[in-house]
Amino acid sequence: MHYFMSKKLVKSPYDTGSSEVQINIFTGRIQHITEHLKRHKKDLNSQKSLLTLVGKRRKLLKYIKNSNIEIYRNIIIKLEIRK
């Protein structure tokens, strides 16, 4: 199991390629980098990494929203992404 992956959206222990799991991994990494940036405000490389991850996650969420709205809503609720 990946370090940043919670077990909320995992279909099987070896599932790392589905969009839902990738969003899950990106969310964990985003939270980790956000905590890092609270302590190290001038770390520009981490800021760039954070923006890149947020963009990738946004694109995957858009893809899932267009393909299956119920899965999208489930992801938003479980990962508490949007309020």
Secondary structure as UniProt FT lines:
FT   TURN            3..4
FT   TURN            13..14
FT   HELIX           19..39
FT   TURN            41..42
FT   HELIX           44..67
FT   HELIX           69..79
//
